[in-house]
Amino acid sequence: MFNFLFGLPGGPELLLIAFVVLLLFGGKKLPELMKGLGKGIREFNNAKANIESEVRDSMKEIDKKD
């Protein structure tokens, strides 16, 4: 459990978190919750990719001007 405080959670910690989430939201709401979480992660990754491509394009334009 000490590793959970200072690093990534291991197997037992993930099981505990999953159990608590199941208790809080119930079995019927869990798929909806996971769908929303996946959609949020997907949107975040798309935004991150767009920003990275804009930065790369800006760097290329700056290199061409020099």
C-alpha positions in Angstrom: 0.0 0.0 0.0 3.0 2.3 0.5 3.7 2.2 -3.2 0.3 3.6 -3.9 1.1 6.8 -2.1 4.3 7.4 -4.0 4.0 5.6 -7.3 1.7 3.8 -9.6 -0.9 1.5 -8.0 -0.2 -2.2 -8.1 -2.5 -5.2 -8.4 -4.1 -5.1 -4.9 -4.6 -1.4 -5.0 -6.3 -1.6 -8.4 -8.6 -4.3 -7.1 -9.5 -2.1 -4.1 -10.2 0.9 -6.4 -12.3 -1.3 -8.7 -14.3 -2.6 -5.8 -15.0 0.9 -4.4 -16.1 2.1 -7.8 -18.4 -0.8 -8.1 -19.9 -0.1 -4.7 -20.3 3.6 -5.4 -21.8 3.4 -8.9 -23.3 -0.1 -9.0 -23.2 -2.6 -11.8 -25.8 -0.8 -14.0 -24.0 2.6 -14.1 -20.5 1.2 -14.5 -20.6 0.7 -18.3 -21.9 4.2 -18.8 -19.2 5.6 -16.5 -16.5 3.7 -18.4 -17.9 4.9 -21.8 -17.8 8.5 -20.6 -14.2 8.0 -19.3 -13.1 6.5 -22.6 -14.7 9.3 -24.5 -12.9 11.9 -22.3 -9.6 10.2 -22.7 -10.1 10.0 -26.5 -10.9 13.7 -26.7 -7.9 14.6 -24.5 -5.6 12.6 -26.8 -7.1 14.2 -29.9 -6.5 17.7 -28.4 -3.0 16.8 -27.5 -2.2 15.5 -31.0 -3.7 18.7 -32.5 -1.5 20.9 -30.3 1.6 18.8 -31.1 1.0 19.1 -34.8 0.5 22.8 -34.6 3.7 23.2 -32.6 5.6 21.1 -35.2 4.1 23.2 -38.1 5.1 26.4 -36.3 8.6 25.1 -35.8 8.9 24.2 -39.5 7.7 27.7 -40.5 10.3 29.3 -38.2 13.0 27.1 -39.7 12.0 28.0 -43.2 12.2 31.8 -42.4 15.8 31.5 -41.1 
